[in-house]
Amino acid sequence: MPPPVFRFAPSPNGYLHLGHAYSALLNADLARASGGTLLLRIEDIDRTRCRPEFEQAIYEDLAWLGVAWDGEVRRQSDHLELYRSAVERLAARGLVYPAFESRAEIARLVAAQDQVAEWPRDPDGAPLYPGIGQRLAAVERAELIAAGIPYALRLDMAAALALAGELSWRELGSGPGGEAGTIGARPEAWGDVIVARKETPTSYHLSVVIDDALQGVTEVVRGADLFWSTSVHRLLQHLLGLPPPVYRHHALLRDAEGRKLSKSTGATGLRELRAAGVTPAEVRTMVGLAAPA
């Protein structure tokens, strides 16, 4: 059996914090212990938030931590045509449709529905898409596209599930309820997820499964907040004929208020810790990892 392939895949939309350090170090430790390789991928499809200085800071922070990766760095923005081609394959099978509502419009629609009965939410608590775009006639869709109206391409979940049937994945870590072993996928819980947008020919869900397959990743080690997203990933892997890796979801680091560490809540960055004189060894202690053997 060939040695396992791991990957660390941050987005350069802010500076790395202790949560990122934990994931990067854990991936590096597992790769080293198993005689495997560690890849670095920069997930920079969000061109409005991703910035070159944040990408450069990722390299600097990982070097400071002592995390080394194998081979060249893969930047998702260099492969947009590859993702576009995958979307076209899904479209050719009638599995995607354009939806033209803005986030604000969807929020108003859901708020109105909530007055009658609580509208269903996805595992992250966001309301499911009401499906209006799916009910548009082909001529209406063509007219809106020709008029330059922004749109998102959504996966027709019912049609996709009819093709895929039951799916599962192998979990080496744990989920929100301590799940491990063979996990039954529940992609329907996410509704008609976005796979691309007019201005960006991909989404996180789509690009991550394509990259993992093309890079030969065999073990995905990431935070437990993405545990149920794996259901969508397994569905896309099936539809695109991609091999599924093994997954290992780890616990999240949290702040004093119990919130997961994130860039949006201003979690202390590694560059700030470094400037304050904290050492890489102390970072390992802070995130609960022992010194490497």
Sequence and secondary structure as in RCSB ss.txt:
>XXXX:A:sequence
MPPPVFRFAPSPNGYLHLGHAYSALLNADLARASGGTLLLRIEDIDRTRCRPEFEQAIYEDLAWLGVAWDGEVRR
QSDHLELYRSAVERLAARGLVYPAFESRAEIARLVAAQDQVAEWPRDPDGAPLYPGIGQRLAAVERAELIAAGIP
YALRLDMAAALALAGELSWRELGSGPGGEAGTIGARPEAWGDVIVARKETPTSYHLSVVIDDALQGVTEVVRGAD
LFWSTSVHRLLQHLLGLPPPVYRHHALLRDAEGRKLSKSTGATGLRELRAAGVTPAEVRTMVGLAAPA
>XXXX:A:secstr
    EEEE   SSS  BHHHHHHHHHHHHHHHHHT EEEEEE    TTT  HHHHHHHHHHHHHHT    S  EE
GGGGHHHHHHHHHHHHHTT EEEE   HHHHHHHHHHHHTTS   B TTS B    TGGGS HHHHHHHHHTT  
 EEEE HHHHHHHH S EEEESS  TT   EEEE  GGGG S EEEESSSS  HHHHHHHHHHHTT  EEEEEGG
GTTHHHHHHHHHHHHT    EEEEE   B TTS B  TTTT  BHHHHHHTT  HHHHHHHTT     
